[in-house]
Amino acid sequence: MSALLLHLLKTPTLTGAVAPSSRYLASAMVRATGEVHHVVELGAGTGPITKELRSRLPHASLVAVEMQPSLAQQLRNKFSGLDVREDLAHEVLDGLVYPDPVAVVSSLPFRSLPQDMREVTVASIERLLRRVPGSRLVQFTYQPRAPFEAAADFRWHKTCSVWRNAPPAGVWVLQSLSTT
């Protein structure tokens, strides 16, 4: 928790949480991914969702994206063999190619990200979801509304609220209208 708090103090617009996600939120996020062979985790942080993804989807390929160097190194140390990409989310997403549906599992704080970063990241997510039919974004937010405005050919669906998290969070899924 101290690593996350340090990053929050240094870069409050890029670090949206005051505490790591609870195991209850991590479990709800993984349930919302469905049965997939490929997962990309954005904003992996200290790894509570990563841990649940590896446990509950052991055969899925997993790419963890974390732009903060010290958190990325913690992930490498904690999860042997994990594909950790220390880069901006849109840089990683634009380079990925999958033959079948992928779940993008995100802990990014879209409401507090700088506007230019939010716009390029959302555009990259939408491009990936269009490129690989049947794919989805699983995102949590502390606010009672969808995490961000999506393009007209996408639809948000709230799957659940997780009260056993600090603060409580809603889990949302974004999919293309052609696959919902």
N, C-alpha and C positions, 0 to 999 in steps of 0.2 A: 504494500500500500504506500510506503514512503516514496518509492520511485514514481508512482502515479501522481502523488501529491506534489512532488518536486516539478514534474512536467507541467502540471496544472498551474503552478505559480510562475514558471518560466514562460509558458505559451498558453494562456487561458483560452484563446480562440481555437487552438488546435487540439486541446485536451478537454473533452467535455464532461469528464466524470471526476468526482471527488473520491470515489472508492472503486475498486474493481467490481465487475459484475458479479452478482451472487450466483451460486450454483443453480438457483431456481430460474434466474433469467437465462443463464447459459443453457439450461435444459430446454426451456421454452424456445430459444433461438434454434437449437438443433432440431427440435420437433418440427418447426416450421420449414426446415429445408426440404423435407420429404426424402424420398429415396433417390439419391443422386450418386453419380460416380466421380463428380468433380466439385470441389468447394474452393472458393477464394474468400479468405477472411480479410476484410479491410479494417485497419485500426486494431490490430490484435493486442496491443498494449502489453499487459503482464500475463496474458494467456488463459484466463478462466474459461472463455468460450473455446479457445483452441483445445484445451484439455478435454472438454466435453465432446467436441467434434471428433477428436482422435479416438475417444472411448466409444462413442456411439456409431461412428461411421468409419470403422477401422480399415475398410478396403477402398475408401474414396481417396483420390488424390487431393492433397491439401496444400494450397499456397497461402502463406500468412504474410500480409503486407503491413509493415510498420515503419513509418518514416523517422521516428525518433531513434537515433543510433543506440543509445543505452538500452532501450526497451527491446529493440531488434536483437541485440546481443543476449539479453536475458532469455528471449524466446529460443534462440539457438542453443543456449546452455541447458535450458529446461526440457526441451523436446528434441531428442536425438533424431537426426535425419530429416527434420522438418525443413521444407522449402520456404525459407524466410527471405522476403524481398524488402530490402531497406530502400524504399523509394516512395514517390507520390503515387497515390492510388490510380490516377488516370494513366500514368506512365506504364504501370504494370498491366492494367486492364486492356489497354489498347494493343498490347503485344501478345495477349493470350488467344489461343485457338483451341477449341474443344469440338469433338465430333458429336457429342450428345449433351443434354441439358446440364447446366452448371448452376449451383446455388452460390450467390454472392452474399456472404454473411457480414454485415457491417455494424461496427460500433462507432462509426464516424459521427461527430457532432455537427450535422448539417446546419442546424439553426445558428450555430455560433461560428462556423467557418467563414473566413473572408469571402466575399461574394464571388470574386474571380475564381478562387479555388473550388468553391461550391459548384459553380457553373460548369467548369471543365470536368469535375468528378462526376456530376450527374449525367452530363453528356456521354462520358465514357461508359458509365453503367448502362445507360439506355442503348448505346451502340452494341455492347456485348449481349444484352438481353434480346435485341433484334437479330443479331448475327447467329445466335444459337437458340432456335425456337424451343419453348418449353422451360427455359431458364427463369430464375426468379432472384429477386433481391429480398433478403430478410434483414430488417433493420429495426433497432429499438429506439425509442425516444422517451424522454421524460415528460413531454408535452402531450395534451389530449388530442392532438391532430397529427395528420400524416407528416412524416419527417421532412418532406420537401414537395414542391409542386412538380409533378411529372408531366411529360409530354402527353398530348391528347390521346395517343395510341396506347397508353398504359393505364392501369387501374390499381389503386391501393386497396388492401383489405386488412383490417386489424384482426389478428388471430387471438390475442389475449392480453390481459393486464397481469403484470407480475407485481404483487404487493410485497413479496418478501425480497425486496431489493432496496438499496438506499441510493437515491430515492426510488419510489415505485416507477415502473416503466411499462410502456405498451410495446408489443411486438407486432410489426407490420410487414406485409408481404406485397411487393410490387411485381406485377407481371404484365406482359403485353396483352392487349385485348384479344389478339388472335389466339391466345392460349389459355385464357381464363374461363 
